[in-house]
Amino acid sequence: MKKSHIAFTAIFLIVLIVLFLLLRVWSSARAVAVVGPSAIKRGLDGNIYIFSNDILYLHDKEGRFLDKIPVIKFGMKHVIGDFWPYKNGDLLLRREVSQSLTISGEAELFARTGAGEKDRLGTGESILQRCSNETFQCRNFGERGEVFDKITAFSIMADEEKGVTYLSDSVGHQLLVLDDKGNVTAKSNTPFQFPNNFSLEEDGLLYVADTNNHRVA
């Protein structure tokens, strides 16, 4: 084969690889932009809370429609991960962080080791917010400016009587215990692998879906 043909083939392959990478980044960005039904909870008031397409839908325990509230009213554009409805109607929400797709982020997404960039606001504020369902005002959930790395996927549950909030940081492979102000009081030392949903049962134990360890812990 002539050298000119070899050079042309090499350039063609390089262009093809670059186009593939650009397509991969573009498709990832499009996938991130797609939102839909993401979380559902039954509140202590008996109502059903459903987040879908960045809108909170409220239904009573019989399934009858009560109200819909765009999340933008809380000063947020998107609902990310889980949420928690408090007895008084407040909502615990995760504030979104502007992120840009990078090569390292793409590698992390492919390997399922993270979300690319760390979830940090850069201001020391908490990424979790407790928001009023009446005034739509939000305040930091974490007095000491607690910020968590990469909690793009997480589950959360509050025991209001005990003033304890449980949070599973799936990508961080850990469980966190927070006080009623949102400060971290304990972290798990169990070797979890992508812990997801959990349930606090009457026996006093916390049951965790330990996904990549293929077990319920």
C-alpha distance (Angstrom), angle and dihedral (degrees) to the residues before:
residue distance angle dihedral
M1 . . .
K2 3.79 . .
K3 3.77 119.0 .
S4 3.81 90.6 -119.8
H5 3.83 89.7 57.3
I6 3.81 91.6 48.6
A7 3.80 91.3 49.7
F8 3.81 91.4 48.1
T9 3.82 91.4 49.6
A10 3.81 91.5 49.2
I11 3.81 92.5 49.4
F12 3.81 90.4 47.0
L13 3.81 91.4 52.5
I14 3.80 92.1 47.4
V15 3.81 91.5 50.8
L16 3.79 89.8 47.4
I17 3.81 91.6 52.2
V18 3.81 91.8 47.8
L19 3.81 90.9 49.9
F20 3.81 90.0 49.5
L21 3.81 91.6 51.5
L22 3.81 91.6 47.7
L23 3.80 90.1 49.8
R24 3.80 90.1 49.3
V25 3.81 92.4 52.3
W26 3.82 91.7 45.5
S27 3.81 93.3 49.0
S28 3.82 90.8 47.5
A29 3.79 90.1 52.4
R30 3.80 90.2 49.4
A31 3.79 91.3 48.4
V32 3.80 91.4 51.4
A33 3.81 89.1 51.8
V34 3.81 93.2 56.0
V35 3.79 112.7 93.8
G36 3.79 132.5 178.2
P37 3.81 142.6 144.2
S38 3.77 101.9 -17.5
A39 3.79 112.3 160.8
I40 3.79 141.1 9.9
K41 3.80 130.5 -168.8
R42 3.79 137.6 173.8
G43 3.78 110.2 -136.3
L44 3.78 127.3 -142.9
D45 3.81 86.0 -108.5
G46 3.81 88.1 65.5
N47 3.81 93.6 -112.5
I48 3.80 123.2 128.8
Y49 3.82 116.8 -124.4
I50 3.82 117.2 -159.4
F51 3.80 126.5 179.3
S52 3.79 113.3 -156.9
N53 3.81 128.6 158.6
D54 3.81 89.5 -7.3
I55 3.80 92.3 -57.6
L56 3.80 125.6 114.3
Y57 3.81 112.0 -135.7
L58 3.80 118.6 -163.7
H59 3.81 123.1 -157.2
D60 3.78 129.9 172.3
K61 3.80 122.1 -119.7
E62 3.80 89.6 -88.5
G63 3.79 91.0 56.1
R64 3.80 96.3 -106.8
F65 3.81 115.4 148.0
L66 3.81 115.0 -107.9
D67 3.79 109.0 167.2
K68 3.79 147.1 -32.3
I69 3.79 124.6 -137.9
P70 3.83 124.1 -170.9
V71 3.81 109.3 -132.5
I72 3.81 88.7 -131.8
K73 3.82 86.5 77.4
F74 3.80 86.6 70.4
G75 3.81 89.9 54.3
M76 3.81 93.5 -101.5
K77 3.78 131.6 113.6
H78 3.80 100.0 -157.2
V79 3.77 141.1 24.4
I80 3.80 109.9 -128.0
G81 3.78 124.0 -169.6
D82 3.78 122.0 -31.1
F83 3.81 133.5 -17.3
W84 3.79 138.8 -164.4
P85 3.84 130.1 -138.4
Y86 3.81 113.4 -147.0
K87 3.80 124.9 -146.8
N88 3.80 91.9 -107.4
G89 3.82 92.0 52.8
D90 3.82 97.8 -98.6
L91 3.80 117.8 138.0
L92 3.80 127.9 -143.0
L93 3.81 106.7 -143.2
R94 3.79 137.2 172.8
R95 3.78 114.8 -121.4
E96 3.79 114.1 -133.1
V97 3.79 121.4 -118.4
S98 3.78 122.6 -148.3
Q99 3.79 108.3 -113.4
S100 3.77 135.4 178.5
L101 3.78 124.1 -149.6
T102 3.79 112.4 -113.1
I103 3.79 135.5 178.1
S104 3.82 90.2 -105.7
G105 3.78 89.5 47.7
E106 3.79 91.0 51.0
A107 3.81 89.6 51.4
E108 3.81 90.3 50.8
L109 3.79 91.9 48.8
F110 3.80 90.4 50.1
A111 3.81 92.3 48.6
R112 3.82 92.7 41.5
T113 3.79 91.2 -127.4
G114 3.79 98.8 122.7
A115 3.76 150.8 -31.2
G116 3.78 97.5 -86.1
E117 3.77 102.1 -109.4
K118 3.79 129.0 45.2
D119 3.79 115.4 -102.9
R120 3.78 98.0 -117.2
L121 3.78 126.1 140.1
G122 3.80 92.5 -157.1
T123 3.80 90.4 -132.6
G124 3.80 99.6 81.7
E125 3.79 90.6 -113.0
S126 3.77 121.2 136.5
I127 3.77 117.3 -97.6
L128 3.83 88.4 -142.7
Q129 3.79 118.3 77.3
R130 3.80 132.3 -167.9
C131 3.80 107.2 -145.7
S132 3.79 131.4 -168.3
N133 3.80 114.7 -123.9
E134 3.82 88.7 -152.3
T135 3.81 105.3 44.6
F136 3.85 96.1 21.8
Q137 3.80 88.7 -136.2
C138 3.82 116.9 141.5
R139 3.79 131.8 -155.7
N140 3.78 132.9 -169.7
F141 3.79 116.2 -84.3
G142 3.79 97.4 -148.7
E143 3.80 119.7 52.1
R144 3.79 94.9 -156.5
G145 3.79 93.0 53.8
E146 3.79 94.2 -99.9
V147 3.80 111.2 -167.9
F148 3.77 124.1 -178.4
D149 3.80 126.8 -147.4
K150 3.78 114.8 -117.1
I151 3.80 102.4 -20.1
T152 3.79 91.2 163.0
A153 3.81 87.6 129.4
F154 3.78 116.2 39.7
S155 3.79 144.4 131.5
I156 3.77 124.9 -140.9
M157 3.79 136.6 -166.1
A158 3.81 130.9 175.2
D159 3.80 128.2 -151.8
E160 3.80 98.3 -158.9
E161 3.80 94.9 -175.9
K162 3.81 91.5 58.7
G163 3.79 94.9 33.8
V164 3.81 91.6 -124.3
T165 3.79 129.8 133.7
Y166 3.81 122.5 -164.5
L167 3.80 120.2 -153.8
S168 3.80 127.9 -176.2
D169 3.81 110.1 -152.8
S170 3.81 97.6 -158.7
V171 3.80 99.5 -172.5
G172 3.81 91.4 39.2
H173 3.85 88.6 54.1
Q174 3.79 92.6 -133.6
L175 3.80 146.2 102.4
L176 3.78 120.1 -130.0
V177 3.79 129.4 -158.6
L178 3.80 115.1 -152.4
D179 3.78 130.7 -171.4
D180 3.80 123.3 -127.1
K181 3.83 89.6 -84.7
G182 3.79 93.6 53.3
N183 3.80 98.6 -106.1
V184 3.81 117.5 140.8
T185 3.80 111.3 -110.8
A186 3.81 99.6 169.1
K187 3.80 142.0 9.7
S188 3.79 127.7 -159.0
N189 3.79 121.4 -108.0
T190 3.80 93.7 -168.0
P191 3.85 111.8 114.4
F192 3.81 96.8 -113.1
Q193 3.78 121.3 176.0
F194 3.82 112.0 -151.9
P195 3.82 97.5 -28.2
N196 3.80 110.0 -158.8
N197 3.79 132.1 168.8
F198 3.78 121.5 10.9
S199 3.78 139.4 -175.7
L200 3.80 131.5 -150.6
E201 3.79 106.7 -144.1
E202 3.82 134.6 -162.5
D203 3.81 90.9 -99.8
G204 3.81 87.8 67.7
L205 3.80 94.4 -112.8
L206 3.78 125.9 125.6
Y207 3.81 111.1 -134.2
V208 3.80 114.3 -154.4
A209 3.80 130.4 -166.1
D210 3.82 97.4 -132.0
T211 3.79 93.9 -166.1
N212 3.81 107.9 -170.5
N213 3.79 92.9 35.1
H214 3.81 86.3 59.1
R215 3.77 95.2 -131.6
V216 3.77 147.3 95.4
A217 3.81 107.6 -116.3
